[in-house]
Amino acid sequence: MRLQRARAVIAAWIVIALMPALAACDSSPQVAIVSADNQTRGTVKVEVADKPDTRELGLMYRSHLDDDAGMIFVFPVPTTAQFWMKNTKLPLDMLFADSSGKVLGIVANAQPYSEALLGGFAGTLYVLEVNGGYAAKHRVVVGDKLEFRGFDPHTSR
């Protein structure tokens, strides 16, 4: 009886000790936002919009987005990307980044349902959309870098 209990306690401690390592092995697509001094400002699990139809739909019609979630738009070539909020129910922050992942510009708290064109930063290859207020809360600034984890951030379409 004592031996079984000791084994159960040891097994429980092993599981607890391995939990951080198992969490780090999460293979879902993620984007980390890293400052110039290499400090991680935040990490979000992302849906990847790397095809014309997924880029067009984006986060429209959603009524909820988890605090640590977002969508990464991947374009086939650098462009002067502009977005609108038509049919988008949630306020969003948009981080526009170049081919190296460097943040070129930030649109903060984009107004839901607005048809105004937002962004327009030349050389944009990636746009990360997150909940409105995320950039301010995590002190994201122009010049920070997006790091891609668990997916290939390229598309030919």
TAFEN-V641842 format. One record per helix or strand of 3 or more residues. SS is the DSSP state (@ for helix, = for strand). FROM is the first residue (numbers start at 0). LEN is the number of residues. If there is no record, write none. Layout:
# TAFEN-V641842
ss,from,len
SS,FROM,LEN
SS,FROM,LEN
This chain:
# TAFEN-V641842
ss,from,len
@,1,23
=,29,5
=,39,10
@,51,6
=,68,15
=,91,6
=,101,9
=,117,14
@,133,4
=,144,5
